[in-house]
């Protein structure tokens, strides 16, 4: 466990504290590059989600 505060994680991953809080709160529209900056701290990466079109 890294035991980081939100401030620590935001600084170490290179994103703003507001962005990190929105990510933790589940905001549905976030920049994928910034999400990946945070996930990179944990050795992970996210890709785009494709919605299936309805007929």
N, C-alpha and C positions, 0 to 999 in steps of 0.2 A: 504494500500500500504506500502511495506517495505522500499522503498526509499534506496536501496542498490546500491553501485557502483559495477562494475564487480569485482574489487579487494575484496571488502567486501564479496560479494556472494561466490567467489572462496574460500576465507579463511574460512568462516562460514560453507560451505558445505564440505570442505576437498578435493577440487579438485584444479588443477592448473589453473592459469589464461588462459593459452593457450587452455586448454581443454574447459573452459567455453566459450571462444570466438569462438572456432570451433562449439560448440553446438549452440550458438546463430546465427551463420552464416549458419546453416543447413547442416553441414558435414554429409554425408550419412553413414559413418562407424565410430561409436563411441562405447566405452565400455558401456554396459547396466548398469553395477554396478555403474559406475561413473555418468551416466545420472540419475540414481535413487538417488544418493547422493544429487544431485542438486534438483531434484523434491521433495525429502523428506523435504526440507525447506518449501515447499508449501503444504505439506500433500498429495502428489500424488506419484504414482509409475507407471512405464512403464513395459510392458511385451514384449517378443519377437514377431516380426512380421513374419508371415509365408507367403511365396510367393506360390501361387497356381502353380502347374506344368502344363505346356502346353502339349497338346497331339500331 
